[in-house]
Amino acid sequence: MRGKRFNLGVTSILVALLVMSIAFMGGCTRQSSTREPSLPIPTPPTEPVPGTHTKGYVYVSILDFAFEYPEDWEMEIPKVIDGEDIESVVMFTKPGTPTTLIVTVKLTNLTSLEEVKEEFKEGLKGLGGTILEERQIVVNGREAYEVIYKPIAAVKMRQVIFIANGKSYMLVCSTAELLYDEYEETFNNVINSFVIK
């Protein structure tokens, strides 16, 4: 059981660090590629369709969660490598910045926020990160563990983790530490719109 909990914390932190490094490197370098260009995300429909996104709103009917995101952010669904426990990963980026939002839904054996907190702290400690703030919050009637931390010196992240239906729902908001205050209200709006059915 302890190994499974440690795995969730380490996985969530590693996914966040990986995306941050990709965002930083993507914004800092431009490399030519001989690979075929990736397909663009299609223009969203004007009416909400379960399992798809519309401009500024995501609803995943299979996983039973929904939230709003800024209209000028780009959405992508990264390929999941360790997919046996992960049900969904959706990433949003603010073009031209290292600012990202990652929503991950993963199967879990955790049943309380105290277990989530312990697992998160254990995983972050193993990576040498620093917790700046932590607390339990309630969003749309659901309790969650919220933590603001620095995994590395130049990055500041805010993570909110819900436990429901045998799954962990993780929202990871991240940006350069110098930009955090600028995007804090955006992060608040995304988190406060999150609904688990």
GUSE-727387 format. One record per residue (C-alpha): residue in one letter; x, y negated, z. Coordinates in steps of 0.1 Angstrom, whole numbers, always signed. Layout:
REM GUSE-727387
<site resn="A" X="X" Y="Y" Z="Z"/>
...
***
This chain:
REM GUSE-727387
<site resn="M" X="+0" Y="+0" Z="+0"/>
<site resn="R" X="+28" Y="-24" Z="+9"/>
<site resn="G" X="+45" Y="-18" Z="-24"/>
<site resn="K" X="+13" Y="-26" Z="-43"/>
<site resn="R" X="+8" Y="-58" Z="-24"/>
<site resn="F" X="+44" Y="-69" Z="-30"/>
<site resn="N" X="+40" Y="-61" Z="-67"/>
<site resn="L" X="+10" Y="-85" Z="-70"/>
<site resn="G" X="+30" Y="-113" Z="-54"/>
<site resn="V" X="+61" Y="-108" Z="-74"/>
<site resn="T" X="+40" Y="-103" Z="-106"/>
<site resn="S" X="+21" Y="-135" Z="-102"/>
<site resn="I" X="+53" Y="-155" Z="-95"/>
<site resn="L" X="+73" Y="-139" Z="-123"/>
<site resn="V" X="+45" Y="-145" Z="-148"/>
<site resn="A" X="+44" Y="-182" Z="-137"/>
<site resn="L" X="+81" Y="-185" Z="-139"/>
<site resn="L" X="+82" Y="-169" Z="-173"/>
<site resn="V" X="+56" Y="-192" Z="-187"/>
<site resn="M" X="+73" Y="-222" Z="-172"/>
<site resn="S" X="+106" Y="-212" Z="-188"/>
<site resn="I" X="+89" Y="-207" Z="-221"/>
<site resn="A" X="+72" Y="-241" Z="-218"/>
<site resn="F" X="+104" Y="-258" Z="-209"/>
<site resn="M" X="+124" Y="-241" Z="-236"/>
<site resn="G" X="+97" Y="-246" Z="-262"/>
<site resn="G" X="+97" Y="-283" Z="-255"/>
<site resn="C" X="+135" Y="-287" Z="-255"/>
<site resn="T" X="+146" Y="-267" Z="-285"/>
<site resn="R" X="+135" Y="-261" Z="-320"/>
<site resn="Q" X="+146" Y="-229" Z="-337"/>
<site resn="S" X="+139" Y="-219" Z="-372"/>
<site resn="S" X="+122" Y="-186" Z="-375"/>
<site resn="T" X="+121" Y="-160" Z="-402"/>
<site resn="R" X="+91" Y="-144" Z="-386"/>
<site resn="E" X="+56" Y="-150" Z="-399"/>
<site resn="P" X="+39" Y="-180" Z="-382"/>
<site resn="S" X="+14" Y="-171" Z="-355"/>
<site resn="L" X="-22" Y="-174" Z="-364"/>
<site resn="P" X="-38" Y="-206" Z="-352"/>
<site resn="I" X="-66" Y="-204" Z="-326"/>
<site resn="P" X="-99" Y="-208" Z="-345"/>
<site resn="T" X="-120" Y="-238" Z="-340"/>
<site resn="P" X="-144" Y="-231" Z="-311"/>
<site resn="P" X="-181" Y="-228" Z="-317"/>
<site resn="T" X="-204" Y="-256" Z="-307"/>
<site resn="E" X="-226" Y="-233" Z="-285"/>
<site resn="P" X="-211" Y="-212" Z="-256"/>
<site resn="V" X="-207" Y="-176" Z="-267"/>
<site resn="P" X="-199" Y="-150" Z="-239"/>
<site resn="G" X="-163" Y="-140" Z="-241"/>
<site resn="T" X="-151" Y="-170" Z="-261"/>
<site resn="H" X="-142" Y="-205" Z="-254"/>
<site resn="T" X="-157" Y="-238" Z="-264"/>
<site resn="K" X="-140" Y="-271" Z="-263"/>
<site resn="G" X="-132" Y="-277" Z="-227"/>
<site resn="Y" X="-149" Y="-246" Z="-212"/>
<site resn="V" X="-140" Y="-209" Z="-209"/>
<site resn="Y" X="-164" Y="-181" Z="-200"/>
<site resn="V" X="-153" Y="-145" Z="-200"/>
<site resn="S" X="-184" Y="-124" Z="-197"/>
<site resn="I" X="-166" Y="-91" Z="-194"/>
<site resn="L" X="-146" Y="-104" Z="-164"/>
<site resn="D" X="-173" Y="-126" Z="-150"/>
<site resn="F" X="-154" Y="-159" Z="-145"/>
<site resn="A" X="-157" Y="-193" Z="-160"/>
<site resn="F" X="-139" Y="-227" Z="-157"/>
<site resn="E" X="-134" Y="-260" Z="-174"/>
<site resn="Y" X="-101" Y="-272" Z="-189"/>
<site resn="P" X="-90" Y="-305" Z="-205"/>
<site resn="E" X="-102" Y="-309" Z="-241"/>
<site resn="D" X="-67" Y="-319" Z="-254"/>
<site resn="W" X="-50" Y="-288" Z="-240"/>
<site resn="E" X="-41" Y="-258" Z="-262"/>
<site resn="M" X="-52" Y="-223" Z="-253"/>
<site resn="E" X="-35" Y="-191" Z="-260"/>
<site resn="I" X="-37" Y="-155" Z="-249"/>
<site resn="P" X="-2" Y="-141" Z="-243"/>
<site resn="K" X="+5" Y="-105" Z="-249"/>
<site resn="V" X="+5" Y="-86" Z="-216"/>
<site resn="I" X="+35" Y="-64" Z="-212"/>
<site resn="D" X="+27" Y="-47" Z="-178"/>
<site resn="G" X="-10" Y="-43" Z="-187"/>
<site resn="E" X="-21" Y="-14" Z="-167"/>
<site resn="D" X="-34" Y="-35" Z="-138"/>
<site resn="I" X="-38" Y="-68" Z="-156"/>
<site resn="E" X="-72" Y="-73" Z="-172"/>
<site resn="S" X="-68" Y="-108" Z="-186"/>
<site resn="V" X="-42" Y="-136" Z="-190"/>
<site resn="V" X="-52" Y="-169" Z="-205"/>
<site resn="M" X="-27" Y="-198" Z="-208"/>
<site resn="F" X="-33" Y="-235" Z="-214"/>
<site resn="T" X="-7" Y="-261" Z="-222"/>
<site resn="K" X="-7" Y="-298" Z="-224"/>
<site resn="P" X="+10" Y="-305" Z="-258"/>
<site resn="G" X="+44" Y="-323" Z="-255"/>
<site resn="T" X="+48" Y="-315" Z="-218"/>
<site resn="P" X="+59" Y="-286" Z="-196"/>
<site resn="T" X="+25" Y="-286" Z="-180"/>
<site resn="T" X="+6" Y="-253" Z="-180"/>
<site resn="L" X="-24" Y="-236" Z="-165"/>
<site resn="I" X="-24" Y="-198" Z="-164"/>
<site resn="V" X="-54" Y="-177" Z="-153"/>
<site resn="T" X="-47" Y="-140" Z="-146"/>
<site resn="V" X="-72" Y="-114" Z="-135"/>
<site resn="K" X="-56" Y="-83" Z="-121"/>
<site resn="L" X="-69" Y="-51" Z="-103"/>
<site resn="T" X="-60" Y="-52" Z="-67"/>
<site resn="N" X="-62" Y="-32" Z="-35"/>
<site resn="L" X="-61" Y="-64" Z="-14"/>
<site resn="T" X="-92" Y="-71" Z="+5"/>
<site resn="S" X="-85" Y="-103" Z="+25"/>
<site resn="L" X="-69" Y="-137" Z="+20"/>
<site resn="E" X="-45" Y="-129" Z="+48"/>
<site resn="E" X="-31" Y="-100" Z="+28"/>
<site resn="V" X="-29" Y="-123" Z="-2"/>
<site resn="K" X="-10" Y="-149" Z="+18"/>
<site resn="E" X="+15" Y="-123" Z="+32"/>
<site resn="E" X="+21" Y="-108" Z="-2"/>
<site resn="F" X="+26" Y="-142" Z="-18"/>
<site resn="K" X="+51" Y="-153" Z="+8"/>
<site resn="E" X="+70" Y="-120" Z="+6"/>
<site resn="G" X="+73" Y="-124" Z="-32"/>
<site resn="L" X="+83" Y="-161" Z="-31"/>
<site resn="K" X="+109" Y="-154" Z="-4"/>
<site resn="G" X="+125" Y="-127" Z="-26"/>
<site resn="L" X="+128" Y="-153" Z="-54"/>
<site resn="G" X="+142" Y="-181" Z="-31"/>
<site resn="G" X="+112" Y="-205" Z="-36"/>
<site resn="T" X="+99" Y="-231" Z="-11"/>
<site resn="I" X="+63" Y="-234" Z="+1"/>
<site resn="L" X="+53" Y="-271" Z="+4"/>
<site resn="E" X="+17" Y="-267" Z="+15"/>
<site resn="E" X="-8" Y="-238" Z="+20"/>
<site resn="R" X="-43" Y="-234" Z="+31"/>
<site resn="Q" X="-76" Y="-216" Z="+27"/>
<site resn="I" X="-101" Y="-233" Z="+5"/>
<site resn="V" X="-137" Y="-227" Z="-7"/>
<site resn="V" X="-145" Y="-232" Z="-43"/>
<site resn="N" X="-181" Y="-228" Z="-55"/>
<site resn="G" X="-189" Y="-207" Z="-25"/>
<site resn="R" X="-158" Y="-184" Z="-28"/>
<site resn="E" X="-129" Y="-185" Z="-4"/>
<site resn="A" X="-94" Y="-186" Z="-18"/>
<site resn="Y" X="-58" Y="-190" Z="-7"/>
<site resn="E" X="-41" Y="-221" Z="-21"/>
<site resn="V" X="-4" Y="-227" Z="-21"/>
<site resn="I" X="+17" Y="-255" Z="-35"/>
<site resn="Y" X="+53" Y="-245" Z="-39"/>
<site resn="K" X="+86" Y="-250" Z="-58"/>
<site resn="P" X="+99" Y="-218" Z="-74"/>
<site resn="I" X="+130" Y="-237" Z="-86"/>
<site resn="A" X="+142" Y="-273" Z="-79"/>
<site resn="A" X="+127" Y="-291" Z="-109"/>
<site resn="V" X="+93" Y="-273" Z="-110"/>
<site resn="K" X="+62" Y="-278" Z="-88"/>
<site resn="M" X="+33" Y="-253" Z="-89"/>
<site resn="R" X="-1" Y="-249" Z="-73"/>
<site resn="Q" X="-16" Y="-215" Z="-71"/>
<site resn="V" X="-51" Y="-205" Z="-61"/>
<site resn="I" X="-60" Y="-168" Z="-55"/>
<site resn="F" X="-95" Y="-154" Z="-51"/>
<site resn="I" X="-103" Y="-118" Z="-42"/>
<site resn="A" X="-136" Y="-105" Z="-56"/>
<site resn="N" X="-149" Y="-73" Z="-72"/>
<site resn="G" X="-117" Y="-54" Z="-66"/>
<site resn="K" X="-97" Y="-80" Z="-85"/>
<site resn="S" X="-75" Y="-109" Z="-79"/>
<site resn="Y" X="-82" Y="-141" Z="-98"/>
<site resn="M" X="-51" Y="-163" Z="-100"/>
<site resn="L" X="-50" Y="-198" Z="-112"/>
<site resn="V" X="-15" Y="-211" Z="-116"/>
<site resn="C" X="-10" Y="-248" Z="-124"/>
<site resn="S" X="+25" Y="-259" Z="-130"/>
<site resn="T" X="+46" Y="-288" Z="-143"/>
<site resn="A" X="+79" Y="-306" Z="-138"/>
<site resn="E" X="+81" Y="-320" Z="-103"/>
<site resn="L" X="+83" Y="-355" Z="-116"/>
<site resn="L" X="+49" Y="-351" Z="-135"/>
<site resn="Y" X="+30" Y="-333" Z="-107"/>
<site resn="D" X="+12" Y="-364" Z="-93"/>
<site resn="E" X="+2" Y="-374" Z="-128"/>
<site resn="Y" X="-16" Y="-340" Z="-133"/>
<site resn="E" X="-28" Y="-333" Z="-98"/>
<site resn="E" X="-64" Y="-346" Z="-106"/>
<site resn="T" X="-65" Y="-324" Z="-137"/>
<site resn="F" X="-55" Y="-294" Z="-116"/>
<site resn="N" X="-82" Y="-303" Z="-90"/>
<site resn="N" X="-108" Y="-305" Z="-117"/>
<site resn="V" X="-99" Y="-271" Z="-132"/>
<site resn="I" X="-97" Y="-254" Z="-98"/>
<site resn="N" X="-130" Y="-269" Z="-86"/>
<site resn="S" X="-148" Y="-258" Z="-118"/>
<site resn="F" X="-137" Y="-221" Z="-114"/>
<site resn="V" X="-167" Y="-197" Z="-109"/>
<site resn="I" X="-167" Y="-160" Z="-103"/>
<site resn="K" X="-200" Y="-144" Z="-111"/>
***
